[in-house]
Amino acid sequence: MNRPLVWVAIAGTIVFAALTGYRLTTIGARPEKMAAPVTAPGLSVFELTLKDLNGKTQNLAQWRGKVLIVNYWATWCHPCREEMPGFSRLQDKYRDKGIQFVGISIDTVDKIIEFQKTTPVNYPLLIGDISIMESSAKLGNTRQALPFTAVFDREGRLSATKLGRLSEPELEGQLKELISR
């Protein structure tokens, strides 16, 4: 075979592999708007029981009757870190109107405590393991990616979900609508 053709074939293969790898790593990287939920039948967020940063068991059923925002996140997830200060501001602003945020992380307690030194969070942070991502899949996070946020109305029905960074104004609009119901 001709030597220049071999180099062209090799270069073409490398370019194809690089573009394919780039496409695979960017699937889901585009921000999504808050979406109407698609859930598995019979799923209840109130069935989740996880440990808090002190090792105490917390059941999400304790927030029944509130508008509940459940955010799946991790300390190594940059978009997760970006959205959390806005979530804290919204928690402060709407606490008296029956809004409750809960963060569910797949990190260790030590990593979350270290994270809170630079980014204080004023709502409960609970610890899950990788299997907790299965619960997010049942809520519509079929990509098993972070951050993922699920918003539940006062009756515990899933109202909206968002895969990717959720802006404060976007979420606030959703919360105002749920408060007025």
CORJO-V874546 format. One record per backbone hydrogen bond with DSSP energy under -1.0 kcal/mol. CO is the residue of the C=O (numbers start at 1). NH is the residue of the N-H. Records with the same first field share a line. If there is no record, write none. Layout:
BEGIN
CO: NH / NH
END
This chain:
BEGIN
2: 6
3: 7
4: 8
5: 9
6: 10
7: 11
8: 12
9: 13
10: 14
11: 15
12: 16
13: 17
14: 18
15: 19
16: 20
17: 21
18: 22
19: 23
20: 24
21: 25
22: 26
26: 29
35: 161
40: 43
44: 47
45: 48
48: 60
50: 58
51: 127
52: 55
56: 52
58: 50
59: 62
60: 63
61: 64
63: 66
67: 100
68: 152
69: 102
70: 150
71: 104
72: 148
73: 106
74: 77
77: 81
78: 82
79: 83
80: 84
83: 87
84: 88
85: 89
86: 90
87: 91
88: 92
89: 93
90: 94
91: 95
94: 97 / 99
95: 98
98: 67
100: 69
102: 71
103: 126
104: 73
105: 128
108: 112
109: 113
110: 114
111: 115
112: 116
115: 118 / 119
124: 103
126: 105
129: 132
130: 133
131: 134
132: 136
133: 137
134: 138
136: 141
137: 140
138: 40
140: 142
141: 144
147: 164
148: 72
149: 162
150: 70
151: 159 / 160
152: 68
153: 156
157: 153
160: 151
161: 35
162: 149
167: 171
168: 172
169: 173
170: 174
171: 175
172: 176
173: 177
174: 178
175: 179
176: 180
END
